[in-house]
């Protein structure tokens, strides 16, 4: 599945979750609901997948991506009033360290779902 179509599907799942649950739950609740919605959409997802961070050719760390979709897209989930620049920078750093091109930062905020698309070589965003 091409990147734009896949991210559109992931974002659609986030809206379905938000429209069903609303705001105010812990991130873990939205996380579990996203796994269900992505599976229903026949999208391969791994939850809290351990990923290694490289510096040059050396492993220097490891983190767990909230969701790793189709072996390609890192998805970080939040349940906050609003996202901060630090959340965006963290995702771009993950993409750079993992040598992955695309990531999504999804916040189940108080008024709406907020989505930021991140690219390893630059930053683009859309707020929904």
Secondary structure, DSSP 8 states (H G I E B T S, - for coil): --HHHHHHHHHHHHHHHHHHH-S-S-HHHHHHHHHHHHHHTT--EEEEEEEEEEETTEEEEEEEEEEEETTTEEEEEE-SSS--HHHHHHHHHHHHHHT--EEEEEEE-SSSEEEEEEETTEE-----
